[in-house]
Amino acid sequence: MKTDTTLQDLINACLSGQKKAQRKLFGMWYQFTMAVASRYGQNSMETEEIANNALYKMLSKLHQFQHGTDFKAWLRRIIVNCGIDYYRKYHKQKTRLLDMNPTIVRNSASDSLDSDYLLEMIHRLSPQYKMVFNLYVMEGYSHEEIAKELDISIGTSKSNLSKARKKLQLWVMAHQKQMMKYGK
């Protein structure tokens, strides 16, 4: 990453309306934004939409960034909020039927779960379970904060987290059985 001085210079150039600086700042943070957004999108199209919304908000709210604070943390908060907004808009009232068959055949030489496979399992969760799981486990939100952000009860937040964890545990156990059965 760039030094704070260089980043602040780039931010100042963006604030003065320099399009080249805006493109550079956008490019600098694109991969990070996509990585965080991928935890909230159900597929690549949703992830890209969340990331693009976050990057647009980053540029439009750049005047609110306080010099001397952590830009990465500030941007992460924007991305998470865009993920929450997307969930509210498209998934909150939607019930999604999932393929609950945990025995996915994978072409994997590894006998351990890699981060890509774990992310794949998290993506298989329903939007409600996935959102609560990500906010609680990945972002460190409390159940009170989750309830407020998603307009649900604290009990619903706790229940969704518990159910998400149980599903993930079942899928991990099924994966381990599959690896034992079919080998490495």
VOGU-3710 file (C-alpha; in Angstrom, 3 decimals, decimal comma):
1> mktdttlqdl> 0,000/0,000/0,000  1,048/3,603/-0,473  2,401/5,729/2,351  -0,038/7,899/4,287  1,431/11,030/2,697  0,991/9,667/-0,826  -2,521/8,455/-0,039  -3,437/11,827/1,441  -1,995/13,582/-1,635  -4,110/11,316/-3,831
11> inaclsgqkk> -7,200/12,016/-1,726  -6,559/15,754/-1,982  -6,213/15,443/-5,765  -9,533/13,541/-5,876  -11,208/16,200/-3,783  -10,017/18,860/-6,205  -11,820/16,981/-8,988  -8,897/15,348/-10,773  -10,387/12,395/-12,669  -6,997/10,712/-13,111
21> aqrklfgmwy> -6,510/10,703/-9,318  -10,014/9,295/-8,823  -9,273/6,438/-11,242  -5,985/5,768/-9,452  -7,629/5,688/-6,008  -10,390/3,453/-7,385  -7,760/1,068/-8,835  -5,701/1,068/-5,649  -8,588/-0,165/-3,536  -10,516/-2,292/-6,048
31> qftmavasry> -9,129/-5,704/-4,983  -9,644/-4,970/-1,294  -13,186/-3,796/-1,966  -13,997/-6,912/-4,002  -12,563/-9,161/-1,269  -14,758/-7,627/1,431  -17,812/-7,397/-0,864  -17,467/-11,083/-1,781  -18,615/-11,982/1,722  -21,928/-10,214/1,125
41> gqnsmeteei> -22,791/-11,036/-2,497  -24,442/-14,352/-3,302  -22,626/-14,490/-6,646  -20,047/-12,540/-8,652  -22,647/-10,174/-10,108  -23,935/-9,178/-6,662  -20,377/-8,876/-5,348  -19,448/-6,535/-8,186  -22,541/-4,425/-7,600  -21,793/-4,103/-3,878
51> annalykmls> -18,129/-3,286/-4,602  -18,980/-0,713/-7,253  -21,534/0,944/-4,974  -18,922/1,052/-2,210  -16,262/2,553/-4,475  -18,724/5,146/-5,739  -19,638/6,033/-2,142  -15,939/6,169/-1,268  -15,377/8,793/-3,951  -18,540/10,732/-3,199
61> klhqfqhgtd> -17,905/10,791/0,568  -14,167/11,374/0,396  -14,669/14,825/1,890  -15,824/13,079/5,096  -12,591/11,101/5,498  -10,542/12,518/8,343  -6,821/12,810/7,665  -4,834/10,761/10,170  -7,435/8,020/10,522  -7,188/4,554/8,992
71> fkawlrriiv> -8,413/4,780/5,386  -8,718/0,994/5,075  -11,009/0,806/8,123  -13,046/3,749/6,815  -13,461/2,063/3,430  -14,265/-1,331/5,018  -17,129/0,315/6,896  -18,486/1,740/3,625  -18,266/-1,704/1,960  -20,031/-3,443/4,856
81> ncgidyyrky> -22,763/-0,786/4,830  -23,205/-1,309/1,074  -23,502/-5,059/1,737  -26,160/-4,392/4,367  -28,002/-2,005/2,037  -27,932/-4,591/-0,754  -29,275/-7,250/1,601  -32,082/-4,958/2,756  -33,016/-4,087/-0,800  -32,895/-7,515/-2,441
91> hkqktrlldm> -32,822/-10,326/0,119  -34,538/-9,388/3,354  -38,067/-10,353/2,367  -36,989/-13,030/-0,054  -37,018/-16,656/1,006  -34,517/-18,683/-0,887  -34,697/-22,408/-1,375  -31,251/-23,931/-1,176  -29,891/-27,241/-2,213  -29,277/-28,653/1,220
101> nptivrnsas> -27,264/-31,613/-0,052  -23,895/-31,105/1,631  -22,085/-33,755/-0,410  -20,481/-31,642/-3,089  -17,906/-33,471/-5,186  -14,806/-31,339/-5,556  -11,647/-31,759/-7,543  -9,305/-31,160/-4,664  -6,004/-32,716/-3,808  -6,128/-31,199/-0,357
111> dsldsdylle> -7,460/-32,969/2,701  -8,024/-29,687/4,495  -10,528/-26,956/3,892  -8,971/-24,030/2,092  -10,262/-20,483/2,398  -11,866/-20,566/-1,070  -13,907/-23,634/-0,150  -14,924/-22,116/3,180  -16,055/-18,988/1,354  -17,982/-21,213/-1,071
121> mihrlspqyk> -19,772/-22,861/1,870  -20,596/-19,461/3,400  -22,064/-18,405/0,038  -24,374/-21,444/0,165  -26,042/-20,101/3,311  -29,353/-18,323/2,907  -28,960/-14,534/2,575  -30,268/-14,021/6,119  -27,874/-16,513/7,717  -24,968/-15,324/5,594
131> mvfnlyvmeg> -25,485/-11,668/6,502  -25,661/-12,333/10,250  -22,703/-14,745/10,081  -20,538/-12,240/8,208  -21,443/-9,305/10,434  -20,885/-11,262/13,644  -17,915/-13,469/12,777  -16,083/-11,486/10,103  -16,840/-7,887/11,093  -17,165/-8,281/14,863
141> ysheeiakel> -20,620/-6,741/15,216  -22,607/-7,513/18,365  -26,069/-9,038/18,132  -27,481/-5,695/19,239  -25,718/-3,914/16,351  -26,828/-6,572/13,857  -30,423/-6,351/15,058  -30,381/-2,587/14,624  -28,720/-2,666/11,179  -30,991/-5,382/9,766
151> disigtsksn> -34,151/-4,337/11,603  -34,564/-7,729/13,269  -34,731/-8,794/16,910  -31,627/-9,719/18,890  -33,089/-13,213/19,276  -33,438/-13,543/15,498  -29,811/-12,484/15,083  -28,661/-15,100/17,597  -30,874/-17,760/16,041  -29,648/-17,020/12,509
161> lskarkklql> -26,014/-17,193/13,668  -26,611/-20,477/15,451  -28,346/-21,999/12,423  -25,612/-20,746/10,079  -22,923/-22,313/12,272  -24,808/-25,615/12,428  -25,166/-25,737/8,641  -21,483/-24,948/8,157  -20,511/-27,624/10,674  -22,643/-30,200/8,836
171> wvmahqkqmm> -21,062/-29,245/5,518  -17,541/-29,420/6,983  -18,247/-32,873/8,443  -19,682/-34,039/5,109  -16,582/-32,717/3,351  -14,312/-34,562/5,774  -16,266/-37,817/5,289  -16,050/-37,373/1,536  -12,300/-36,822/1,733  -11,912/-39,955/3,865
181> kygk> -14,086/-42,007/1,516  -12,536/-40,895/-1,771  -9,033/-40,118/-0,585  -6,785/-37,223/-1,292
//
